[in-house]
Amino acid sequence: MSIVHAAKSRYSTKAFDASRKIAPEKVEEIKELLRMSASSVNSQPWHFIVASSDEGKARIAKATQGGFAFNERKVLDASHVVVFCAKTSIDENYLLDLLENEDKDGRFADEASKTGMHNGRSFFVNLHRFDLKDAHHWMEKQVYLNVGTLLLGASAMEIDAVPIEGFDAKVLDEEFGLRDKGLTSLVIVPLGYHSEADFNAKLPKSRWPAETVFTEI
């Protein structure tokens, strides 16, 4: 499947077939997609909860009660559910740990290039921490880059998905103790295969025409 075909064929799944499960090898590929996503200055300010058991999905579904009940079945019927979490803060210790991980992976030819990477990344991170004071929002944007990677990648693997912001993040954060870990939940993405009851699977895709969204110079 071409990447353009994957983009054209993916859609937000409204109902999953609870009897169909994603093969284990494809689950591992999905996890690699999540790990390998792009992020500004390779900051990777994220963590993922991956639920495949009924018990795990039920814990996530607690956050869809009340005003978000329309999303409950998507979580419970999906084969797997990914909760995208963002860091709530980013500090020097995190940046140094990240640098050492890059060094271990062979990213630096010498100590000067390692120092240069640290100084360059610190410049941008500190711009958001101290000058713009929007570090949390900046980290959330990196997580959303990852959401896009997963949605496109899942479609290329012929796996259905839907990004969900309609849930109570406070409930979900408390359920998994995320705030104590320096994290907060942002998006829930159920994955699996759509059911015949999914009306959205049969609808044509609609996007603004090219002449509306492109300025070519």
C-alpha positions in Angstrom: 0.0 0.0 0.0 1.4 3.4 -1.0 1.6 6.1 1.7 -0.9 8.3 -0.2 -3.4 5.4 -0.4 -3.0 4.9 3.3 -3.8 8.5 3.9 -6.8 8.4 1.6 -8.2 5.1 3.0 -7.8 5.8 6.8 -10.8 7.3 8.7 -12.0 7.6 12.2 -13.6 4.3 13.1 -16.9 4.6 15.0 -17.5 0.9 15.8 -15.1 -2.0 16.2 -15.5 -5.7 15.7 -14.8 -7.1 19.2 -14.1 -10.5 17.8 -11.1 -9.5 15.7 -7.7 -9.1 17.2 -4.5 -7.5 15.9 -1.8 -10.2 15.4 1.1 -10.0 17.9 3.7 -9.2 15.2 1.6 -6.2 14.1 1.3 -5.0 17.7 5.1 -5.0 17.9 5.2 -3.0 14.7 2.8 -0.5 16.2 5.0 -0.1 19.3 8.0 0.5 17.0 6.0 3.2 15.2 5.3 4.9 18.5 9.0 4.7 19.6 10.3 6.0 16.3 8.1 9.0 15.8 9.7 12.4 15.1 9.8 15.0 17.8 11.4 18.4 18.1 15.1 18.1 19.0 14.4 14.4 19.6 12.8 15.4 22.9 10.5 12.3 23.0 8.4 13.8 25.9 5.9 10.9 25.9 4.8 7.7 27.4 2.3 5.1 26.2 -0.2 2.8 28.0 -1.0 -0.1 25.7 -4.1 -2.1 26.7 -5.0 -5.4 25.1 -6.8 -7.2 28.0 -10.5 -6.7 28.8 -9.4 -5.5 32.3 -6.9 -3.0 30.9 -9.5 -1.6 28.4 -12.1 -1.3 31.2 -9.7 0.8 33.3 -9.2 3.2 30.4 -13.0 3.2 29.7 -13.6 4.6 33.1 -12.6 8.0 31.7 -15.4 7.8 29.1 -18.2 7.8 31.7 -20.7 10.6 32.0 -20.6 13.1 29.1 -18.2 10.9 27.1 -20.2 7.7 27.2 -20.4 7.7 23.4 -16.8 6.7 23.3 -17.0 3.8 25.7 -17.7 1.0 23.2 -14.9 2.1 21.0 -12.4 1.5 23.9 -14.0 -1.7 25.1 -14.5 -3.3 21.6 -11.1 -2.4 20.1 -8.4 -5.0 19.9 -5.9 -2.7 21.5 -6.0 0.8 23.0 -3.1 3.2 23.2 -3.2 6.1 25.7 -0.8 8.9 24.7 0.7 10.6 27.7 2.9 13.8 27.8 5.5 14.8 30.3 4.3 17.5 32.6 7.8 19.1 32.9 11.2 18.8 31.3 14.4 19.5 33.2 18.1 19.3 33.0 18.2 15.7 34.4 15.9 14.5 31.6 18.0 16.2 29.0 21.1 14.6 30.3 19.5 11.2 30.4 18.3 11.7 26.8 21.8 12.7 25.8 23.4 9.6 27.3 20.9 7.4 25.6 21.8 9.0 22.3 25.4 8.5 23.1 24.8 4.8 23.8 23.1 4.5 20.5 26.1 5.9 18.6 24.8 9.3 17.7 28.0 11.3 18.4 31.3 11.1 16.6 33.1 12.7 19.4 32.7 14.7 22.7 32.4 18.0 20.8 29.4 16.8 18.8 27.8 15.5 22.0 28.2 18.8 23.7 26.9 20.6 20.6 23.8 18.5 20.6 23.1 19.2 24.3 23.7 22.9 23.9 21.5 23.1 20.9 18.6 21.1 22.4 18.9 23.0 25.7 18.5 26.3 23.8 15.2 25.3 22.3 13.9 23.6 25.4 14.8 26.5 27.6 13.2 28.9 25.1 9.9 27.2 26.0 10.6 26.7 29.6 11.8 30.2 30.6 11.1 32.6 27.7 7.8 31.5 26.2 6.7 29.6 29.3 4.8 27.1 27.2 6.9 24.0 27.8 3.9 21.8 28.5 2.1 22.9 25.4 5.2 22.4 23.4 5.6 18.9 24.7 1.9 18.2 23.9 2.6 19.2 20.3 5.4 16.6 20.1 2.9 13.9 21.3 0.4 14.9 18.6 3.1 14.4 16.0 3.3 10.8 17.3 -0.5 10.4 17.1 -0.3 11.3 13.4 2.5 8.8 12.9 0.4 6.0 14.5 -2.8 6.9 12.5 -1.0 6.8 9.1 1.1 3.8 10.0 -1.9 1.8 11.2 -3.8 2.5 8.0 -0.8 1.3 6.0 -1.0 -1.9 8.0 -4.7 -2.1 7.2 -5.6 -1.6 10.9 -8.5 0.7 11.8 -8.1 3.4 14.5 -9.8 6.5 16.0 -8.2 9.3 17.9 -10.3 10.3 21.0 -10.0 13.5 23.0 -13.5 13.0 24.4 -12.6 11.6 27.8 -12.0 12.8 31.3 -8.2 13.2 31.6 -8.4 13.7 35.4 -10.1 10.3 35.8 -7.6 8.6 33.6 -4.6 10.3 35.2 -5.8 9.2 38.6 -6.6 5.6 37.4 -2.9 5.1 36.4 -1.2 7.5 38.8 0.1 9.5 35.9 0.6 12.8 37.7 2.8 11.2 40.3 4.9 9.9 37.4 5.2 13.4 35.8 2.8 12.5 33.1 -0.7 13.4 31.9 -3.0 11.7 29.4 -3.8 13.5 26.1 -5.3 11.2 23.5 -6.8 7.7 23.5 -6.4 5.7 20.3 -8.4 2.4 20.0 -7.0 0.1 17.3 -8.5 -2.9 15.6 -10.9 -3.7 12.8 -14.2 -2.0 12.1 -17.5 -3.7 12.4 -20.3 -3.9 9.8 -22.2 -1.4 12.0 -19.6 1.3 11.4 -21.5 3.8 9.3 -18.3 5.9 8.9 -16.6 3.1 7.0 -19.0 3.6 4.1 -18.9 7.3 3.8 -16.8 9.1 1.2 -13.8 11.1 2.6 -14.1 14.9 2.5 -11.3 17.4 2.5 -10.8 20.9 1.3 -9.9 21.0 -2.4 -6.2 21.5 -3.3 -6.8 25.0 -4.6 -8.1 26.0 -1.2 -5.2 24.6 0.9 -2.1 25.1 -1.3 -0.3 28.2 -2.2 2.4 27.3 -4.7 5.1 29.9 -5.4 
